[in-house]
Amino acid sequence: MLRYIIRRLLYAIPILVGVNLITFTLFFVINTPDDMARMNLGVKYVTPAAIEKWKQERGYDKPLLVNYDENGLSKFTSTIFFEKSLAMFVFDFGRADDGRDIAYEIKTRMVPSLAIALPVFILGLLAYITFALLMVFFRATYIDLWGVVICVALMSISSLFYIIGGQFLIGKLWHLVPISGYAGGVDMGKFLLLPVIIGVISSAGANTRWYRTIFLEEMGKEYVRTARAKGLPESLILFKHVLKNAMIPILTGVVVIIPLLFLGSLISESFFGIPGLGSYTIEAINSQDFAIVRAMVFLGSMLYIVGLVLTDISYTLVDPRIRLE
């Protein structure tokens, strides 16, 4: 088991290095520091002196890969690649263009993002799997038919409709919860209740239908027919055997959600005024703060790779044959 985990972690290293190189190329080769200076200065005619000053204040005045003006290791460490790209491997994200410490902002804003994402993830997963199992249990009946119809209807509605409709109905007309905002401590719940409910409902259609497809595929396999031949009740076959064997494709889909647990939801946090990582990324894009965007891209890539490794490990717990292979 330990060898399996180590091998998977070693596979992830070149992937993360490749993502880092691609990110560096996009931000510093295609879009040069001079271009970044012109966009951030926000004036039509920018003098070379103003560009150089902007670059010096933010550490973009150094060579990209090799600094021939330095000696020894400083030739490679006193470069933009080392200070802005390789430093992120030790979680040194530097400072934003407005001077704020990016690592501090990430740690501060991660709590509100997790406060929304974790309940949506846990409650949604339980609800979607439960509804899908019920639809499969009553397959070829009106319950299954209307369940599919409701799922397709939910899938056809934009998530913005749920957000705006929920804010208007629950927040403005009924005055049950605030429309937007955030507070810590005991008051956190009333600000997070509406985003969590909308987050679960907006994804219910697609996820429930997907889980239903997985369970129906398992129901047609030979081990299910063998279990029926032995006289096992349908509920036991479905909730014990089928659910267990369907965990591998379910875990594969769950891994996509893991980065969002930390990075937050771009749309929800912006509409509900939650000071999480999602709204932080939107603000950085609007202000063209490439230091923040670059850090968030790298962090998202790293979290996705970690999720893939955790998924591979969870496969061995669900299906020991994978470990043996």
Secondary structure as UniProt FT lines:
FT   HELIX           2..24
FT   HELIX           25..30
FT   HELIX           33..41
FT   HELIX           48..58
FT   TURN            68..69
FT   TURN            72..73
FT   HELIX           74..77
FT   HELIX           81..85
FT   HELIX           86..90
FT   TURN            97..98
FT   HELIX           102..137
FT   TURN            138..140
FT   HELIX           142..156
FT   HELIX           159..166
FT   HELIX           167..173
FT   HELIX           185..187
FT   HELIX           188..202
FT   HELIX           204..219
FT   HELIX           222..229
FT   TURN            230..231
FT   HELIX           234..236
FT   HELIX           237..242
FT   HELIX           243..245
FT   HELIX           247..254
FT   TURN            255..257
FT   HELIX           258..263
FT   HELIX           266..272
FT   HELIX           277..286
FT   TURN            287..288
FT   HELIX           290..318
FT   HELIX           320..324
//
